[in-house]
Amino acid sequence: MRTRTGLCYPPLDTFSSDQPLRKRTRHVAADHHLLSRKRNKSSSPPTSDLFDSLPDDLVISILCKLSSAAARPSDFTNVLLTCKRLNSLGLNPIVLSRASQKTFAIRARNWTESAHRFLKQCSDAGNVEACYTLGMIRFYCLQNRGSGASLMAKAAICSHAPALYSLAVIQFNGS
């Protein structure tokens, strides 16, 4: 019989016909597992996940990079929904303080209480952009002038240019 590479099996004449061929004896006890239809269950202990062996500092560092580079809110929220550990580490104040503006860019028609809570967590963590955004939403949309102006002032103290401009407009208009 030829194979695709053109090699042949050795011809049958190479065996000497002087020696009788021996058949292997079968052991019934050894072949019992072949006749059984049930699978043998492995009794090995469950293996631990390699993700659990990563230190929290490393995971927080990765999540900081992700939250600062996220192009959409779903990029970050999908990570938070992955597992409990990523959720708890993703809501760490260090991660939330570095979240980009696009991480919490939510349209007015999609605004929910949970989006408000997430933006509040980001502003409490010290995210200047979240302070400005939440301040503008509270001041103009929710008609909560006091807390909106204070959040914009908190962002303006950190030299956030749009917050400084908005506070100047509010001051000159007498709002």
ABEGO torsion letter per residue (X at the ends): XBBAAGBBBBBAAABBAABBBBBBBBBAAAAAAAABABBBBBABBBBBBAAAABBAAAAAAAAAAAAAABABAAAAAAAAAABAAAAAAAABAAAAAABBAAAABBBAAABBAAAAAAAAAAAAAGBAAAAAAAAAAAAAAAGBAAAAAAAAAAAAAAGBAAAAAAAAAAAAAGX
